[in-house]
């Protein structure tokens, strides 16, 4: 994949003609197609389906070269906003990070903020994934999974909560398990006490707050922490960990065995938002001061947006449309990650016009 210089970009732009909701490129069949680079930064849990979407999209639009790069969701947004690493389309596993990190963040030239809209396009739930090599897998049930995870010889893989949405959700679900099963101490026995300094959980009124220290240092080899879910999967494959918290869609896509957790714990049921809010994660990191240090338990929803300084916003909108209402939507559904119909947005007037037919406004 190559970067376009300004001359190639100008030639490409001249060949793209807006027609209603789509973009059609006209060129002579005898001429080599001009390539336009579309850079997509996404949550690690979206890498698998987007690889298939990318292949189908490039067959339908051969002049657009899609480049998909996976990170933890927080890191996805940090790339354009804090690291000055421009991207055309952002897709994250926690839609609420978009307004939190982008709405009040001005572009370097101060002309506007990085974005003023999101599209909430899919959900998910957290499961406990394992393989045929996992210790005590034959004993695992919905009633004892947390007891098995607490055993000293059982190794657990988790995502880094300061980088990845799955990381802080993994901490939240252990707190929710304490409420659901009426068993205090689940969080400490499974994760909290296996770090130095420990991840402390404190009851505050009707909720429990988990404090994530400035440095996360696992004790021994019971906990394996990686930057995102895509880095945990190899550990499961190799037997480096026995279990891992993964999204249901990924467990299905990668062919893992998994235990579906109670809906009070898996954060996949929107009717239980009030219960999920009992679990709060607070970061004790200076760099979170500007975007807020708290992550509240809530139903899992994915979100996307196009940054205001995207180099190819038209192509980004075309790719988003492919997912919201085209072949990409069918691919997501075939891979156990259905796209909402319709999807939701908080600013219908800010969204590219060609995407509005797939959207409704968020309820007030």
N, C-alpha and C positions, 0 to 999 in steps of 0.2 A: 504494500500500500504506500503510495507516494503522496507528498504534500503538493498541492497545486500552487504554482506561482500566480501572480496577479493576472498575467496575460491569459493563462489557461482558464482561470476563474471567469474572466470577462467573456471569453469565447463561450464558455458553458452557459453563463447566465443569459446570453443573447439567444440561446437555443431553447430556453425554457419558456413556454408560453402558458400564461394562466388561462384556464378554461373552466369557469364555474368553480367546482370544488377540487379539481385535479390539475396536474401539470403534465403537459405532453411535450416531448422533445422531438423536433423535426430535424432529420439529417438525411443526407443522401445515402442509400444502401451501400454505395461503393466506398464511402468514407468510413474510417475507423471511428467508433464511438468515443465521445469525449467523456472522461471520468470525473465525477464530482464526488468528493470524499464527505461522507456523513459520519460524524463521530458520536457514538452513543455510550454514555456512562451509565451503568446499571448496577443494581444490587446483585450480589453474588447469586442469590436464589433465582435470578432471571437469566443467568448465562445460558443454561441448557435450552429453554424454549426460544430465546432470542437467537441462538445459533441456527436453529431450523428456520426461524422467521427470516433471518438474514439471507440464507440460501435461497428461499423462495422469492423474497423481495428482489434480490439481484437478478434472478431469472426474468422477472416481470419488468424491472427497470435496470437494464444492464449498464446504463451510463452512470449509475450511482453506486459507489463503492462504500458499503457499510462496514464500519469498524466498531465492534462491540467490546467494551472493556469493563470487567466486573470488579467491584469493590464492596466493602461494607457501606451501608446506605449513608451514614454520616460522612464517610470519606468521599462518596460520590459528589455530594454537594460542596464539600471543602475544596475539591479540585478547581472548579471555576471561581468560587467566591473568595477563598483564602489563598489558594496556590497559584492563581492567575493561569490556570490550565483550561483553556476554552473547550467547550463541548457544544454540540448542536441539540442534543436531547438527553434529559436526565430522567431515569426511572428508578424509583426507590421503594423499599419494602415498608416504609412508614411515611405515608403522605403528609403527615403533620410536620415533618422536618422541612418541607418546602416553604411554608409560610414562616416557620420559626427561624430558618437560616437565610432566607432569600428576600423576604418582603421588605425588610428594613435595612438591606445591605445594598448601598449604592454602587453602581459601576465605577471603575477607576476615574472616568471623566465626570462623574457626578450627575450625569444627565437624567438617570432614572435608576430604579432598583433592578436587581438581577431578574426578577419576575414579579408578577402580581396575580398569578393564577396557578391553579393545579387542576389536574384531572384525577379523580379517584376511580381507578379502573378495575381493581380486582381485590379479592380477599385471600385468606389462607388460614391455617391453624398449625400449631406446633405439635409435633409428635416425638416420641422417643424411638430413635432408629437404632437398629442393631444388625448383626450378621450371624452366620453360623458359628463364628469363632467367639462370640460374646459369652462371657462367664454368666452362668445362671439364667441364660435366656429361656431354658425349658421351665423355669419356675416363675417367670415374669407374668404378672397380672395387673389389672387396673387398680387392685387394692394394695399391692405391695411394691410397686416399681420404685418408690422413693426409698424403701428399706434396702432394696438391692443396690441402688446407686450409692447408698451410704456405706456399704461394705468396703473395708480398707483395700481389698485386692481388686476392686472394680474400678476401671478407668473411664472417665467421662470427658467427652470433647465438647467445648463451648466456644462461642464466638466472643471476641473482645467487646465488652459493652460500651467502651468509649468510641468505637468505630462502627459497630454493626448493630442494626436494630434487633437481630436475632439474639445478640449478646445480652442486651438489657431485658429482652422478653424472657430469656432463659432464667434470669434472676427473678423476674416478676412471677413467673409461673410456679416457682418453688414457694414463694410467699403465698400465692393463691392456694397451693396445695395444703399449706398449714391451716388455712381457713376452711377449706372444703372437707378435709379429713379430721379436723379438730385435733391436729397433732403439732403442737409447738416444737420448734427445733429442727424441722425438716430442712430449712434453708441452711442453717449452720452445719448440719451433719453431711449434707451433700456437697456444698460449695463453700460457704462462708468461712469455715474453720480451716480450709485447705489453702488459704492464702496468707502471706505475711507481708504487710499487716492484714489482719482478717477483714473480710467484708462483713461489716456489722449490720444487723437489722434491729430496728427500734420501733416499738409500737407508739404511734402518735394518734391519740384519739381512736377513731374507727379504722385507721389504716396502719400499714407497716412500711417504714422507710428503710431501704437498703442504701448504705453509704459505701460508694466505691472510692477507694483511696487513690491518691495521686499516682502511685505505682502499683501495678498488679503483678505480684510475684507468687506463682503457685508453689506450694510446699510439696516436695517430692515429685512423684510422677502420677499421682492420682488424677489430677486435672490437667488436660491439655488445652490451652487457650490459643486460638488462631484468629487472624484478622477478620475472616468472614467464613460463611458456611462452605464455600467452595474449597477452602483449605482444610476443612474438617473431614470431608469425604474421603480423601486419601488415607487418613488415619483409620477410619472405619474399614476401608478396603484391606489394609495391611495388618489389621489386628492391633494397631497402636493404641486404640481405645476400644472399649467394649460397647459403649453407648454414646449417642450424641443427640442433642436437641436439634431437630431439623424441621423445616416446613413440610407439610404433608405432600405438597406438589413435588418437592425434591426427592423425598423418600420414594415416591412412585416413579419418578423419572430415572433415578439411579438404581432402582431395583432392590432397595433395602427392605428387610423385614422391619416392621414398626408396630408400636403400641399406640393406639389412639387414646389420648388422655381425656378425662372427663371434660365436658364443655365448660365447667366452672374454672378449669385450669388452662385449657388450650388456646384461649383468647380468639376463638373463631366464631363466637355467637354474639351478634350485636344486641340481643335482648339482655345480655349480662354485663353491659358496660359499667353499670353502677357497682357490680361486684368486682370487676377487673380493676376498678379505680382504687381498691383497697391496697394495691401493691404499687409502690412508688420507688423509683431509683433516683438517688441524688449523687451527682459526680462532685468529687472534691478536687477538681482540676481547674487551674487558673484559666486555661484557654476556653473553657465553657462559659465563662462569665458573660461574654458578649451575646451568647445565644440561649442562655438559660441552662441551669444545671439539673433540672428535674425532668424525669421521664415518667409519665403516669400510665398505669395499666389501662389498656383500651383494646377494642376489637382491632384485629390486624387488617389494615387496608393498604394497598399499594397506590402510589401516585406517580404522575409524570408531569413534566413541564419543559418548555423550551426557553433557555436563558435569553435575556434581552440582547446579549452580545454574541449570540450564535452566528457562526460564519455562514451557515446554510439553513436558515429557518424554514424555507419553503420545503426543502427535502425532509427536514425533521417532521414537519406537519404531515407530509405524505406518508412517512414511515409510521407515525402515530395513527393516522387514519387506517393504514393497513392492519394495525393491531385492533383498533376499536371496532372496525366494521368490515374488514377485508379478509384475505386469506390468512393473515397473521392471527386473527381472532380464532379461526378454526384450528390453527396449529396449537395455540395455547390450550384450547378446550381438549384437544386430543392428547395433551400432555398433562392432564389433571390439574390445570390451572385456568379455569374459565374466566373470561372477561365479562364484566357487568354489561347488561343491556337494559336500559341505557347506563352509561357511566355518569359520574357526577362531577360538577365543578363549582367552585365558589365565586367565579367571575366569568359568566358566559360572554360578556362583551370583550373581555381581554383575550379569550381563546381564539386561535386562528379560525376564520369563518368556516373553512371546509370541515372542521371538526365538530361544529355546533350541532349538527344533525344527530350526532351520537350521544348527546349530553342532555342532562337536566340540571337545574340549579340545586345546590345543596339545600335541604330543608332548613329553615331558620329556627 
